[in-house]
Amino acid sequence: MLKIYNTDMETDKTEEIKEFKKGSWINLVSPSESEIKQVCESINIQEDFIRDALDYEERARIDQEDDDNTTLFVIDVPIIEKNEENDIYTTMPLGMIIVRDDFFITVSLNKNKVITDFEKNKVKNFQTYKKTRFIFQILYLNASYFLSYLKKINKETEIAEYILKNSMKNRELLKMLSLKKGLVYFTTSLKSNEMVMEKTMRGKIVKLYEDDEDILEDAITENRQAIEMAQIYSNILNGSMEAYASIISNNLNVVMRYLTSITIVLAIPTMVSSFWGMNVNVPFQNNPFGFAIMIVISVVLTLIVAWWLRRKDMLK
């Protein structure tokens, strides 16, 4: 999908346009081959800059091409993928390309809330021709969404823990495992994004303006806060999963101990009846009350063994 947006300098309104106009923003979302070639030929840039950002495994980085004065920023943005049972928290690369002083390009594999907010004009003081500010606004909004998703992960963790307290279900344990994986992805991506922002902050990549620098500083602060939250939630989740693993193991031991005790108790009358069922001379074989006596002996021995096991806390 290819869309072009431009902010009118007189009215300060951002609208979608059809032509490649200087100062415009070109947004590519899962672009086709024809769209990639159209953009590259129209504004004279290498296809590699766009294709690199479409690699799902691409790491956050900055790349500059001095020949055509083009700069590529790649960061990771948080997304939520849907499956049959749970929401999966993960990240994907987002490419931002500054083409000379003429165009600003964003490239992503799928739609994401960061770019959607700019398309819907939800971001204040956003102009397509202010490319440095545009990058910093994306970085700040991206860090804010990381924080928002981390709070959702923490909330879902609390719900899963509440359910597990009442009944141990595999579904909730798998949910916690999925959240754990999401936190790992978030932590790794946030640290990579921090490196990109720190490198940008040195002022050697793009020209820093005083007002725009404040936005970048705020973005770095938000990103660091997100890293701390991700690490804290990850440690809490690790502790919770270890605790529940221990609880499950302990519950299994209790059940096995109880079943073993029951087996021992039930073995007493079986053993007694087996002894007196042999084809040999046994006590009470000629006694008219022999059967009743053996029943009493079995019950007494069973009660004694049950009492002893209960005293040893093996039978409750």
N, C-alpha and C positions, 0 to 999 in steps of 0.2 A: 504494500500500500504506500503510495506516494502522495503527500500533501505539502503544499507550500503556503506559508503564512507571512504576512508583512504588516508592520506597524506604520501607520501614516504619521509622519512627523507633525503635521498640522493638527489633526484631530486626536492623535495619540490612541487611535483605535486599531486593534489587531484583527485582521480579517484574512480569510483564506483567498488566495489568488491562484491563477492558472499558469502564469509565466514565471521564469527565473529572473527575479528582479533583485538588483543590488540592495543589500541590507535585509534580505528576507531570510526566513527560517525554513529549511527543507527537512521534513520529518519522514523518515523511512521506517516502516514497521513490516518486518518479514517481506522485504521487497522481492519482486521477481527479477529475473535476469534482464529483461527489457528495461525495467525501471532503473536498475543499477547502471546500465549502459547509457540510458537517457540522461541521468544526472551527471555522470562522469564526463560525457561528451559536451554537455551544455555548459558546465562550469569549469571544465578542464582540470580534473584531478584524477589520480590513479585509483583504479578499482580496488586495489588492496586495502585502502583506508576504510572502505565500506565493508569489504568482505571480512576483514579482521574482527570488526565489531559484531559480525554475525556468527562467529565461532562461539558455541556455548561454553567451551572450556577456556576462553580467553580471560587472562588475568588483568586486573586493574593496572594501567600503565599510562605513560605519556610518550608519544612518538612525534618527532618533528621531521619535516622534509624541507630542507632549506632551498632546494631548487625551485619549488613552486610556492614557497611560503605557506605551507599547510601544516596544521598541528592537529594531532589526534589525541583525544582524551578517552580512555576507557575506564569506566567504573562499574561496580556491581550494584544492582538495585534489588530490593526485596520484592518477591512475588509470592502469591499463594496458588498452588496447583491443587486441583480437585481430583480426588479418586472416589472409589465406591464407599469408603468408610470415613476417612478423615481428610482434613485439609493438610496439605504438605507445605511447610514453609521452606523456601529455598531462595536462590538468587540467580540472576542472569546478567550478562554484560550489557552495558549501554554505552554506545559510542557517541562522542561529541567531536565534531570536526569544524575547525575554524579555517575557512578557505580565504586566504589573504585578508583583506578587509571588506570582503564582498558578501560572503555567505556564511551561514551557520547551519550545520547539518547534525541531526540526531539519527542514530541508527540503532534499532533494537529488534530482537527476534519476535517478541510478542508485545501486546499492549501492556502498559504498566501505569500505575496511578501517578507517578512523577510527571511523565510527559502529558498524560491526559489532563492534569490540572492546568498545564500551560495552554493546551488546546482549548480548554473551556474558559480561559481568562480568569482563573481563580487566584492567580498570583499577582500581588500588587507590584506596581512600578516595573512591569515587564514590557520591554520593547525588543523587538527582534534585531534591531540594528546595534544594540548595546551587547556585543557578544561576550565580553569579559564578565559583565554583570549576569548575563544569561547563564553562563557556566556556573558561577558562584551560587545563583539562585537554585539551579538544579542540584548542586552539591548540598545546599542547606535543606532543601525539601526532601532530598533522598535520605539524609540523616534523620530527619523528623519522621519519615515513614518507617525507618528501621526501629526507632523508639516506639512508635505506635504498634508495630507488629510484635515487638518484644513484650509489650504489655499484654497483648492478646495471648501470646504463648504462656505467659505467667498465669493468666486467668484460666486457660485451658488446663494447665498443670494442676491448679488448685481444684478444679472440678474433677479431674481424673483421680486425684488423691482422695477426695471426699467419697467417690464411688468405691474406691479400693478399700476404704476403711470398713465399709459395710459388706462387701463381697469381693473376693478375689476373682476378677475376670480377665481373661487373656486380652480381650478387646482394649481394656483400659491400659494394660501393660504395654501393648503394641502402640497405643496412642502416645504414651510417655516416651517410648523409644523413638517414635517419629518426631516428637518435639525436641528430643535431645539432638537428633540429626540436624534439625532446623537451626538450633542454637550453634552447632559447630559450623554450619555454612555461614551463618550471620557473623560469627566472630571472625572467621577467616576473611570474609569480604570486607568487613569494617576496618580491619587492620590494613588491608590492601588499599582501600579508599583513603585511609589516613596518610599513607605514603604519597599518594597522588596529590592530596591537598597540601601536605607539607612541602612537597617539591614546588607546587604552584606558588606557595606563600613566599618563596625566596625571590620571586619576581623575575626569574630568568625565562619563564615559559611564555607568559602573557604580561602585558603592561598592567600594573596595578594602579587603580585609581583610589583615592582616599575613601570615597563612599563605598565603593565595591569591596575594598579590603575589609571593611567592617563585616560585610556579609560573609566573606570567606572565614574570618575569625570566628563568627558565630557558627558556621558550618563545622569547623574543626572542633569547637566546643561541644556541639551536639553529637558529633561522631564519637568523640572520646567518651561522652556520657553513655552512648549506646554500647560501646565496647565494654565499659564497666558493668552495665546492666546485663549484657549477654553473658559475661563471665560469672556474675553473681547468680543469675538464674540457672546457668549450666551447673554450677557447684551445688545449688539447692536440688536440682533435678537428679544429679548424680547421687547425692546423699539419700534422696527419697527412693530411688530405684534400688540402691543397695539395701536400704532398710526393708523394703517390701520383699526383696529377694530373700533376706534373712527370715522375715516373717513367714513366707511361703515354705521355706525349708523347715522352719521350726514346726509349722502346722502339720507338715507331712510326717515329721518325726513323732509328733503327738498321736496322729492317727495310726501310724504303724505300731507304736507302743501299745495303744489301746486294743488294736486288733490282736496283737500278740498275747496280751493278757487275757482277752476273751477266749482265745484258742486254748490257753493253758487251763482256764477254768472249765471249759467244755470237755477237755481231755480227761478230767478226773472221773466222772461217771462212766465214760467210755472205757477207761482202763479197768475200773472195778468190775464192770459187766463182762469185760473180756476175760478177766481172771476166773470169774465164777461160771463162765461159759465153757471152760475147758473140760474135756472128757477124762477127768481125774478126780480123786476124792478131794473135796473141799469142805471147809466148815459150813455148817447149817444146811448141808445138802439133804439131810433127812428131817430137818425141822419144818413143821407145817407153816411156820411163820418166816421161813428163810428168805422168801422174796421181799417181804416187808422190811426185814432186818437189813438186807442189802441196799434197799432204797434209802433207808435211814442213814446207813454208813456213807453212801454216795453223796447224799445231801450234806451231811456233816462235814465230810472232807472237802466238798466243793465250797461250802461257806468259809471253812478255815483258810483255804487257799485264796479265796476272794478277799477275805479280811486282810490277809498278809500282803497281797498285791496292792490293796488300797492303802495300807499303812506305808508301803514303799512308794506311794504316789504314782503307781503304774496303772491304776484303774480308778476311774472317776464316774 
